[in-house]
Amino acid sequence: MNVMAGLETKSRFGIGARLLRKEDARHLRGRGCFVADVAVPGIQEIAFVRSPHAHARLLGIDVPPDPPGRVFTARDLPALKPVRSVPNVANFKASGYPVLAIDKVRFAGEIIAACVAPTRAEAEDLADAVEARFEPLPAAVDAVAAIRADAPRVHDHWADNLFVESRFEAGDIAAAEAEAAIVVRREYRMNRQVGVPIETRGVLAHLDHRTDELVVYDSTQGPHVVRVGLAEALQRDEQRIRVIAPDVGGGFGVKNRLYPEEVIVAALALELDQPMRWIEDRREHLLASIHARDHLYRIVAFADAAGKLLGLDAEIVVDGGAYALWPNSPLMETGMALRNLPGPYQIAHYRARGYTVATNKAPMGPYRGVARPGACFAIERTIDEVARAVGRDPMVVRMENMVLPSQMPYRTIANLQLDNGDYPESVRLAAGLVDVEAVRRRQRAGEPDGRLIGIGFASYTEQTAHGCGEWVSRGTPIVPGYESATARLMTDGSLVLLVGIQSHGQGLETTLAQVAHHELGISPNRIAVRHGDSALCPFGMGTFASRSMVMAGGAVARASRTLGEKIKRIGAHLLQTTQDQVRLEDDRVIGPVGSVSLAEIARTAHLRMDRLPQGTDPILDATETYQPAVDSGVFAYATNVAVVAVDPATGQVGLLDFGVAEDCGTIVNPMIVDGQIAGGITQGIGTALFEEIPYDAFGQPLATTFADYLLPGAVEIPEIKIAHLHTPAIHTEYGMKGMGEGGAIAPPAAIANAVRDALAAIGAELNETPITPRRVLAAIRAAQGTS
């Protein structure tokens, strides 16, 4: 079903229009304003002293005599208590994250002191001069080994290293095993990586004595939520804290938690009554910002002789790192993996056990896709292995196992309700993008240079815009079940939208203006979208979980409609007609005979209230809140297809072609959606082939610069072919579905399946990311029985 054409006919600027992004004008001219660009007189710079050890007792800190600045340790700021994140889940072990290490360090990179000086160079020199004394301790590095009884304890007061153990069971897995004609057993690993936004983290804080506000400029995805966290950490009333997120150069989840650095910068601004700033460098980001992925899956799949999945038995181990970050813990990663592992498939029997493990590594946090890339990797690789076990085409077996359109809405075995869509059609559409038959012909013919060609598919569902009940079921301490917006008509007829959502590169200043235009007929060029200021904007939960357009777009739509009714009431009065006889179009209220501009209506309302209809509110603004109609949210979905060439001599994997067929319901701006898909796929290619932070046996990270942490560049990214299905959501404004995370979910699985296809004749398979040349060669040698 395609509703785009009907919406496009209303306006070339509204929903469905391919408008250029409004925000690009300032960024392309170098006129954006990021935290590092904010100028405050008298600013002092902060550099942090970080632990060189993964696990050690902190015996003392020695500051050089006559330092060119000041050094602060935990004992200098005794009011700063450890930040605690405690989900509403039985048996969860709370750790408490010390803002500054007190008696012990638990990962390499943990902060032990803050150095303040007039320049960053002086602060870094001071940090280098500080000497800390340690007693090194054995480190818990491997999450599986950390579960064992003899493993070093990350937290001394815990009985073991488990944050929590989770279980889920539905159906009868023993019955599935008894009925199965084939059994596939595999172990999959998705290794640790980081988000690497183009702008690193940054915080600037100063005390505004006029308002008695602590003003905090923060590169964050959720300024209102950060304000809540800072108020708790600093024990300061929220009305005396203002958080401003200026331009934010990417986040991907990395900037959606409260970090010690934010608390320390704010605390020192209060302590010294001077502006304080910290800008993260790349090594700090790779070392101590939240890490992601790091999942292990042990899967047993039961299927019949045709490859129909009967049951799935899973064990999932998530390396949560040393601490639970506020507000949500790494438990969310494990819970999402448990529930999303069955994917878009009809599975009658399911048993899963999840272990969220504490280790001496940087804390785990959300990164684009949050758990679903790992879950997708496990189930999609398993689907391919089931198909190979029964001697059938993986593409066909995949479609035969999928939930059908006629079954929608469909509640999965893991209790997620898929709302609508045609999943098998997404596979067919993706196959057409890369011409499967042509790939197979090329594969059979062989490459002149000896490379091996393979094709692989991967499909996923993406839960978006979840409601209150879904978050409560996850045990999250903060429930982000709504978004708010204010629509305000100015005296000249232009419009200001104040939203609680935070944009960090998704084009929300453009798409939200398109929604308001759709409702009010105001040119997008006359609509300003203001966000990122906790003192000006209505409360919002921030940007994450593919929620922005559904939630904030829904709030803007409702606020615009409410405002539109006020505008039409006044316009009808000025046109001497009734409200039901007028419409909003082209910056005017148009009646049966004649029209009146929004500018005249706005001037009348604000400046000449004597001309208003009796009893009319003279202020033309409206604030509305959007909450999802269903707690489970709505599900976008897609199928990715990858074509690879594998060099069996070097282990090098090259991407020859890549396609994606996705369905995010009604598309507000197709150009922005395609950009989001391409950006996500690029990150997914990074997960699949390049990005990894390995640790040695002592808990030392081995990739803390871009010399060792590899990212995909332009030459590694093929042309990404995109096709769209359009199945409007039933329960959202205009039928929108979220889609921001989806691009990153399936590429690792699609690429791994393509590599497996290329190496099928050898019998080698790759079940670990990234798929590096070293791992490819090891898999080939293992399949050939050579060392």
N, C-alpha and C positions, 0 to 999 in steps of 0.2 A: 504494500500500500504506500502511495506517495502523495503526501499532502503539500509538498513544497510549492507546486505550481499555484495552488489556490492562495497561498499566503503571499507569493511573490506579486500577484496581480494588484495587491493593495497599494504597494509603493516600491519604488526602486531603491529606497533607503531602509526599508524595514526588515522584518524577519525573512530570511532567505537571500538577502542581498549580499553581494561580495564587496563590501565596503573596505577600502584601505583602512588600516588601523590608525585611529586618531593619535595615539601615543607615539607612533613612529616618527612624527614630525620633529619632536624635540630630541629623541634619541639619535636619529640620523644626523642631526646638526650638533650633537655633543652638548645639548642643553638640558639633559636630565639632571636630577639632583639625588644622589645617593648619599648614604651616611658619611662617606669619606669627603663629600663635597660640602657638607654643612659647616659653616664657619661661625664660631662662637668666640668672642674675645677672651683671652686668658686661658685657652684650652691647654690641658695637660694630657700627655700621652701615657698609655699603660702598656707594659710588656709583662708577660707572665713567665715565672719560673715553673717549669714542668718536670715531673718526675722522669728520670731516665730508666727507672725500674718498673717492671710490671707488677711486682708484689714485694713490698719491703716495709719494715718498720721505719718511721721517720724519727730519727733520734735528736735532730736539732738543725737549726738553720742559722748560718753565720753571715752577717751583713758586713761588708767592708767598711772600714773607718772613713768618716767624712764622705759619704756617698753623694753623687751629684743628683740626688733626688731622695725619695722615700720608699721604704720597703715595708709591705704589710703582709703579715702571716695570719693564720687563724687566731692566734692569741692577741693580735692587735684589733681584731674585729669580733669580739666574743658574742655580740648580739646576733650574728649570722649563724643560724642553726642549719643543720643538714636539711635539704629539701627532700620531702617524702612524697612518693607516688604510691598510693595504695588503692588498687582497684577493688571493687565490691565482689570479690571472688573468694570462696572458702579456701583456707589453707595457703593463701598467698603470703610469701615471706617478704616483708618490707625491708629495704636495705637502708634508706636514708643516704642521700648523695651530699657529702660535705662540700660546701662551696669552696673552701680552701682545706686541703688535707690537714688533718689534725695529728694523729699518731701513726697513721698507716697510709700507704698508697696502694691502689689496687689496679692501676693500669698505667702503662707508659704513656705519658702525656697529661696525667692528672695534675691539676694546679696545686702548687705548694706555696707560692708567694706572688704578690702583685707589686710591680715596680713602677713608680710614678716619676716622670721627668718632663721637662718642657718640650722635648722632641722625642720622636719614636726611636731615633738612633741612640740618644742618651739613655732612654728607658731600656733598650735592648742591651746596651753596654753594662748597665747596672744589673740587669738580670743575669748576664754572663758572669758577673763578679760575685754573685751570691753563691755561697757554698752550702749545700745540704748534706747532712750525714745520714746514712741509711744502714740498716741491717737487712740485706736481701733475704727473701723467703722463696721457697719453691712456688712456681706459678701454675695455676690451672689454665691450660691453653686450649686443649682439644675438648670440645663440649661433651663428646661421648665419654671420653676418659674422665671428665670432671664429675660425671654421675656416680662413678665408682666410690665405694666406701673409703678407700685409701687415698683419694684425691686430696690435694691441698685445699683448705677451706678459704674461699674468697672472703666470706664474712664469718668472723670467729664465733659469733653467737648462733649461727645456723647449725643445724644437725647435718646438713648436706649442702650441695650447691644448686639445688633446685629452687628457682623462684616459685614454681608451681608445676604440678602434673595435671594434665587435662585428659579427659576421656569422652569419647562419643561412640555410641553404638545404636544402630537401627537395623531392623530386619534380623536375619539369622545367618551369620557368616558360616556356621558349620553346615547349614543346608546348601549354601552356595558351593562350598568346597566339595560336598558329597555329589553334587550334580555336575560339577565342572568336567568338561572333556580335556581342557588344557589348564595349566597353571603357569603363570609367568611371575618370576621373582626377580626383582631388581633393586639396586641401591642407587640413589641419585644424590648428588651434592651440588649446591649452589654456593659458591664461595663468597667471602666477605668483600664488600666494596663500599664506596662512599658516593655522595651525590654530585659533587663538583659543580655547583652553580657557577655561572660566569662571574658573579660578584660573591666574594666570600662574606662571612658573617661580619657584622660591625655594630658597635653600640657607642652612642655619645649621650652623656647625661649632664644636666646642669640644673641648679636651683633657681627658679624664677621667683624673686622675692616679692614682686608686685602681686602675684597671685598665690604665693606660697605653694607653688606646684613644683614637684620634681619632674622636669621635662626630659623624656628619654627618647632619643632618636634610635630606632632599632630596625635592622634589616630582618624583618619578621613577616611571617604569613598570617599572624593573628594578633594585632596590637591590643585589642580589648582583652584577650585571654592572657597576654603577657602582663597587662596591667594588674589583673587578678593575682597572678603569680608573684609579681614584684611586691604588691601590697602585703601578701602573706609573708614573704621572705623578709621584708624590711620592717614589718609591723607598722605600716603607715596607712592612713585612710586612703581609699581609692580616689576620693575627690581631690587629693593632694598629689596625685600622680597623673601625668599626661604622657601617653605613649604615641609617638608619631612614627609611622613607617613611611618614609619618603619613597622615591623610586626603589624598587627591589629587583635586583638583577638575577632572578631565578631563585627557586627555593626547593621544589621537588619533595617537600617533606622535611628536609634538613633544617629549615628555619621555622619549624612548627612545634618546637619544644622550648621550655625555659632552661637556659644553660647557666652554669656557674658564672661565666663571664658577664652575662647581663646583670646578675645580682651584684657582682663585685664592682663593676663600673658605677652602677647606681648608688651603692653603699658608699663608695669613696667620694662621689660627688657630694653626698650629704655630709660625710665625715670632714672633708677638707673645705667644703663650700667653694669649690672650684669646678669648672667644666672638665669632664674626664672623657677620654675617647680611647677605644681599642678597635683596631681593624685587624682582622684575622689574616695571617699570611697563609700561603698554600701548604706549607709544611704543617702548620697548626691544624689546618682543615683536614688533611689526610691523617694526621695523628690523633686528633681529639674531638673533632665534630662527630656527630652520630654516624655509626656504620650501619650497614644494611645487608640484606640477604642472609648469608651464613646459615643455610638450612640443610639438614640431612633427611632424606626420605628412604625408608625401607618399605617397599611395596610388594604385596602379593595380590595378583589379580586372578580371578576365577572366571572362565569363559566357556561357552559351548563350542561345538566343532566349527561353527560358522564365524566365531569371533564375537558373539554377543556377550557383553559383560554381564556376569551374574552377581559378582560381589567383589569388594575391595577391602583388603586388610592392610592397615598402614601404621607405621610408627614414624613420628616426626620429632626431630631434635632441632631446637632453635637455640643458637648461641646468643644469649641476651647481653653479654658483656658484664661489666662490673656493677653497674647501677641501673636502677629504674628511673628514667627521666620523667619529670613532671610535664603534663598531667597524667599521661598514660604510660603504662609499663610495657615491657617487651611481650607480655602475655597476649596483647592484641595481635602480634605477629603470629603466634602459635594458633590462637583461636581462629583467625582468618584462614590460615593454612588448612586447619581441620575441616572447616565448613566449605571451603572452595575447592578442595581436592577432587570431588566428584565431577566438577566442571559442568558442561552442558549435556551430560549423558544420563541415560536412564539406567540407574543402578539400584537393584532391589535390596541389596544387603551391604552394610558398611560398618566397619569397626576401625576406630582410630585411637591412638594414644599419642599425646603430645607432651614433650618435656621442654620447658623453658629453663635454660641452664645459665647460671652465673659463671663467668670466667674472668680471667685477668686481662681483659681486652676493653677497648673503648665501648661505651654503652651502645646498645642496639636501638635504632629508631626508625621512623617511617621514611621510606624512599619510594618514589613513583611506582605504584603498583602494590605496595605493602603486602607481602606474603604471597600474593597471587602469581608473580613470576615463578616462584619456586613450586607452588602447587600446580600451576599449568605445566611446568617442565616435567614434573613427575607423572601426571596423568596422560599428557600427550605423548611422552616417550613410551609409556606403558601401552597406550592404544596401538602405537606402531609395532611394538613387540608382540602384542596379541595377534595383530594382523599377520605378521611374519610367521608366527607359530602355526597359524591355520592356513598359510600359503595364499593369502589374499591381498589385494591392493589396500594399503593403509587408508587411502582417501575414501574408498568405498566403505570399509569397516567403520571408519570414523562417522560417516553420515548415517549408517545403519544404527549406530548406538545413540545418536542424538535425540534429544527431545524434539518432537514434531510440532509444527504450528497448530495442528488440531488439538494438541494436548494442553495448550496454554489457557489460563495460567497454570503453571506446573510447579508443584512443591518438590524440591529435590530430596534425596534421601538424607541430606544434611540440613534439611529444614530451611532452605532458602526458596522463596517463591519467585520464580521467573515469570515476568508479567506477559510478555508477548515477543514475537519475532519468528524468523524462519532460519534456524541455524544451519540446516543442510544446504539451503540456498547460498549461504555465505561461503561454504566450501566450494560449491560449483562456480560461484562468481570469482572467487580467488583463483581457482584453477584456470579460468579463462584469461586472467590477467597475464599469466606467464606461458600460456600455450603448452600444457602438459605433454601433449603428444609430440610436439617439436623437441622438447627436452628429452623425452624418452628416445627419440630417433638419434639425437646427438649422443646420448649416453651409450646406446648400442654401437654406434659407429666408432666411438673412442676418440680421444684427443691426440693430436699429433705429438704433443709434448709429454704425454703419459699421465696427465692429470685425470682424475676420476670425477665424473659429474653425478650430482645427486639432487633430488628434490624432496622437500619436506613440508608438511602442513602442521599447523597448530591452531586450535580454536580456544576461545575463552569466553566467559561471561564476566561482566564488570558491574558489580553492585554500586549504584550511584545514588546520591541524595537520600541517604537513610534517614529515617525518622526516629523519634524519641525511643520507642520500644526496642528498636534494633540496638541502639547504643546502650540502653539499660541492660539488655540481655548479655552484652559483652562485659558488663561490669565496669564501664568507664566512669571515673569519678566526676568528669564533666560531660554533660550530655549535649552535643551540638546539634540539636534537633530543629533549628529554625534559623532564619536570617531576616533582617529588617531593612527597610529603605524609606527615605523621605524624598518626595518629589516636591520641588518648590519653584513656583513661577515668579520670576523677577518682574520688576515694574516695566521693563522694556519688552516683555514677552518671551525672553529666553528662559531656559529651564536649568535648574541645578538638581542633580541627583546626589543625595548623601547616602552612602551605603556602608554597611558594616563589613562587607567582604573586603579582601585585600588582593589586589592584582600584583602578580610578580612575573608578568610576561605573557599572560593568556589573552590579552586584548580586551579585557572587561570594560575598559573605558569606551570601547567601540560597540561591543555587543549589547551592553546595557543601554546605551543611547539608542540602539536600533529597537529595542523593546519599547522604550518610552516613545519613540517616534511612531511605532506601530499603534500605540494606544492614543496618542495625543496629536499626531500629525505635525509635530514640530521638527524642523530640519535638524539632523544630527549635528550639524555645525553649530547650532545654537543650544546644544545640550552639553553641559559640563558634568562630568562624573567625579565626585570627590570621595576619596576613601583614605584609609590609613591614619586617621587622627581620632584618638579615643575621646577627645574633648569636643569634637564637632559632629562626628558621625553616630548614628544610632548603633546600639550594641550589636556586635556580630561575632561569630565564632571563627572566622577566618577562612582561608582558602586551602582546602585539602579534600581528599576522599571524593573527587570528581563531583563536587556539589555546587560549584559557583553559579553556573548558569541556571540550573533548576531552582536553587534556593534563592539566590540574590535576584536572578531574573524573574522569578515568581513574585518576590517582594516588590520589585520595581513595577511589574505589570499591575499588581493590585494597587499600589500607591498611585500610579498614573491613572488608573481607572477612577479611583476616588477623587483625585484632583480634577480629572476630566469632567466629572459630573458637576463639580463646583463651577468650572469654567463655562460649561454649556448652560447652566442656570443663569449666569450673568449675561452670557452672549444672547440667549433667547430673550431676556428682559430688554436688552439694548435694541434688539431687532424687532421687538414687539410681537413675539410669537411664543409658542410653548416649547419647553425643553425637548420634548419628543420629536420636534420638527427640525432640530438642528443637528449638525455633525461637525466633527473636528477634522480639518484637512488643510494642508499647506499653510500652517501657521495662522489659520483663521477658523472662526466659527461660521459655518455656512448654513443659512436658513432657506426657506422656500423662495424668498425674494431678498437678495442682498446678502452681505456678509460683514463681519466685523473682525478686525485683526486681534490676535492674542495680545499684542502690545497695548491696544486700546482697552481691552478687558482688564489687563493687569494694572494699567494706570488708574482705571476706574476703581478697581478693588482696593488698591493700596493708597491712592492719593485723593480720590473723590468718592468716598463712601456714600455721599449723599445721593449718588446716582444708582446705588445698588438696590436690588429688590429687597423689600422689608424683611428683616430677620436673617439676612445673609451674612455669614462670617466674612469679614473683609480680608483675611489673610489667606492667600492662595497657596497652601501647602497641605500635604497629606503624608502621614506615616503609616505604613502597614507592615505586617509580619507575615512571612510565608512559612508554613509547616507542611511537610509531606502528608498527603492524604493516606498513605499506607506506610507503616513502620519499616517494612523491608526495603523501601525505596524502589527504584526502577532499574532495569538491567539493560545496559548496552552490551553489545557482543561483536565479535569479529573473528575472521579466520585469516591467519597469516600464511604465506607460502614463500619459501626461500629456495633458490637454486644456487648451488655451490659447486666449486671446483676444488678438489683436494689433491695436493701433490703428495703422493705416497713416499717420495724420496726425502722431502723436507718437512712434511707435516703441515705445510702452510694451507690455510683455508681461505679461499677467495669467494666473495659474494658476486655472483653473476647477475642475479635478478631477484627482485623482492616485490611482492604484492600483498595488499590487504583489502579485504572486503568487510566493511564495518557498518553497523546500524546504531546510530545514536538518536533515533527518532527524528523529530523536526529539527532541522539545522538552522540556527539563527544566522551564521555567517560562514558559508562553505569554505572560504579561503582560510579563515582562522582555524576551522576544524581540521582542514588538511594540514595546516602548519603544526597543529598539536599532534596529529598522528605521526607526521614525519619526524618531529622532535622526539617523541616517545620511542619510535622505532630505532632511531639513532642511539638512544640510551640503551635500548634492549640489545642492539648489536654490540655495544660496549660490554654488557653483561655476558653475552654469548661468547665473545672472542678475545676480549682485551683486559677488562678491569678486574683487579684482584689485589687485596692487601693480605699477603701471607704473613704468618707469625712464626718465629723460631721457637725452640723448646723452652726458651727463657721468657717468652711473652713479648719479644721485641718485634714490632711491625717492620717488615722488610721492604715496604714501598711507601716512602714518605716524601718523595719528590716526583715530578713528572718524568724524570729519567727512568724511574722504575714502575710508576703507576701509568699504564698505557690507556689512552683514550682513542676512540676511532676518529680519524680525520676525513677530509673530503674524499680522498682516494679510496678509502675503505667503505664508503657508503654508495651503493648503486642507486640508480633512479628508483624511487619508491612509487609504485603504481597503486593508485587508490580508487576503489569503487565503493559506492554507497547503496545500501538498502535504506528504505525509509518506512519504519514502522512506528508511528507516533505512540508515545506513552499514553495510557488511558487516564492517569491520575495527576498529570502535571500541566502547568500552563503551556498551551500551544502544542503539547505532546513532546516536549524536550526531554532528553536524557543526558546525563553527564557523560563525558568521554575523556577527560584529561589524562587519566592514568593508563588507559587501555593500550596505547601504542607500545609501552614498555613491557607489557605482560607476556606476549607470545613469542617475540623473536628468538629468545634462547631455545625454546622448545622446537620452533620451526627449523632453526639452523642446525640444531643437534640431530633432528630427524633427517635433514638433508645430508648431513655428514654420514649418518648411519646408512642411508641409501647409497651414497657414493662408495662406501666401503663394504657393501653387502657381500660382494664376491669374496672379499678377504675374510669376512666374518667379524670384523672389528666394529665396536660401538663405543660412543663417547657419552658418558653419563655424568659428567662433571663440568661445571663452568668455572672460568672461561675455557673454551676449547683451544688451547694453545698448541703450537707445533710440537712441543715436548710431549703433551698428553696424546696428541694424535699418533705420534711415532710409537709411544708406549703401548697404545691400544693395538696398533698394527703388529708390533712385536709379540704382544700377548696372544693375539689371534693366530699368529703363525708359529707360536711355540718357541720363539727365539728370545734371547735376552738382550 
